[in-house]
Amino acid sequence: MKYLIVGLGNIGSAYENTRHNIGFKALDALASASSASFVTSRLGDGAEIKHKGRTLILLKPSTYMNLSGKAVNYWMQQEKIPLDKVLIITDDIALDFGVLRLKPKGSDGGHNGLKSIAEVLGTQNYCRLRFGVGNDFGRGQQVEYVLGEWTKDQELSLPERLEQTGKFVLAFTTAATQRVMSDFNGK
């Protein structure tokens, strides 16, 4: 059984340690914990890990955030992975830093990566794991905030939150979505 786990972010060193790239950072941590390496391929960098008889295709799209749907659709078709086996990891300013929340469907909430995925796939009914980045910014400063780097306190807490994110992802591949939500949401 195959799963497509997509971490949203932007390519390039200028974005590497920004809040908006938490999807990439989460997949880097998961791959590292499994001794997997990313390989540059069409529309993204991919890695493969195994967990309890399942194959997880980890994808960091190279399309930039606003065109994430193109990479997601391509890899779903390429790997023959149905929508119910796809998980998108994204930043979320509506959640406090480090709060994790799985949603089986929903609006894009103004997130351009999620908007692109919904447009290309023609549905908002796909699972997304939202990683809270907080919203400590002034009026009109949202873009600067999400494209900004972590605070020192956040940086110190990040390894533990990324480890929890990895556990969340693995649980997604072995249990029903509602059960995963019950066990992990908000923790």
Secondary structure as GFF3:
##gff-version 3
##sequence-region A 1 187
A	DSSP	beta_strand	2	7	.	.	.	ID=ss1
A	DSSP	three_ten_helix	19	21	.	.	.	ID=ss2
A	DSSP	alpha_helix	22	33	.	.	.	ID=ss3
A	DSSP	beta_strand	39	41	.	.	.	ID=ss4
A	DSSP	beta_strand	44	51	.	.	.	ID=ss5
A	DSSP	beta_strand	54	61	.	.	.	ID=ss6
A	DSSP	three_ten_helix	65	67	.	.	.	ID=ss7
A	DSSP	alpha_helix	68	79	.	.	.	ID=ss8
A	DSSP	three_ten_helix	83	85	.	.	.	ID=ss9
A	DSSP	beta_strand	86	92	.	.	.	ID=ss10
A	DSSP	beta_strand	100	103	.	.	.	ID=ss11
A	DSSP	alpha_helix	112	121	.	.	.	ID=ss12
A	DSSP	beta_strand	127	132	.	.	.	ID=ss13
A	DSSP	alpha_helix	142	146	.	.	.	ID=ss14
A	DSSP	alpha_helix	152	172	.	.	.	ID=ss15
A	DSSP	alpha_helix	177	184	.	.	.	ID=ss16
###
